[in-house]
Amino acid sequence: MAQLSQPAQNCVAQDEIQQQLVAGLLAAHAHTSPKYLYDVLGSRLFAAICELPEYYPTRTETAIFALHAQQIAAAVGPDAILIDLGAGNCSKAARLFPSLQPRQYVAVDISVQFLEEAVNALQQQFPQIEMTCLGMDFSSELELPAALGMDRRQFFYPGSSIGNFAPLEALMFLRRIRKGIGSSDGSGLLIGVDLIKDKAILNPAYDDSLGVTAAFNLNLLHHVNRLLDADFRPKDWRHRAFYNSEQHRIEMHLEARHELTVHWQNGGVRRFARGERIHTESSYKYTREGFVDMLQQAGFGAVQTWCDPNNWFMVCHAQVA
Ligand code: AVI
């Protein structure tokens, strides 16, 4: 198993992270990037969310991949270089190996350490696939090492993670992927997208009855405390998640239970009134037509789509033009 790391992108400077966080906390409408939801505990809580009965995206996407495995494999084509963006424990890609039969698998994620364990285990199971780990923050930069071949590159971006970008950022991200794919025939993008639906389904998916999503959201405060040496107390805050039907997005916020003041390093301070919120994540939902249109605006050619019987979730394959 090869490990390619890109030092310049691998470790975003600590002070850049701190400046970005402080700017968000001091904004009139306080906000933080959703990436701060994912420290070690946050990643485990997210894995637990994916098992919740209310959180339909994971199991619905898995069912689409299983039900349409042959058609999806025909769209992707064999012998691809499968580039898994945000690979995590690599389980989603691994389930597709038997049908997709890629020649090479490139697992990309911010933490290369976490990837290594997963990819090492996978390599034993699939010795015929050449495997590579790549540590990079692909949300801001998607420059792949030249050592990776250009022929039959297939990017894989499942889980509706595209929904965590605002629509304009999503379009720019898709353009970066389109650029990174190159123009060889048989290259493309396989992506999972969550669709607009009734808020009676959407709201509980982000505000579950066990409170796992609440813990996931509140855990961001522990993470920010470590990053900024701040004194947020999770018990002073309440999880809020709701569908904003004008913006077609779930919004997650942390809401102050009472008036409070938070301090952080170098004399940083912010007072929050009772009920004031920190916006921690948006999860945009799309129509089939709207997302296909975005893929085409990003420079992709033919698009194939597969949905579940309820039309809750969609898997798309977009070819290079
Ligand atoms: C990772 N991402 C696609 C999840 C979503 O549904 O937007 C993150 C999440 N936030 C709360 N629950 C799940």
Residues whose N, C-alpha, C, O or C-beta is under 5 A from the ligand:
A	BS01	AVI	I49 G159 S160 S161 A205 S283
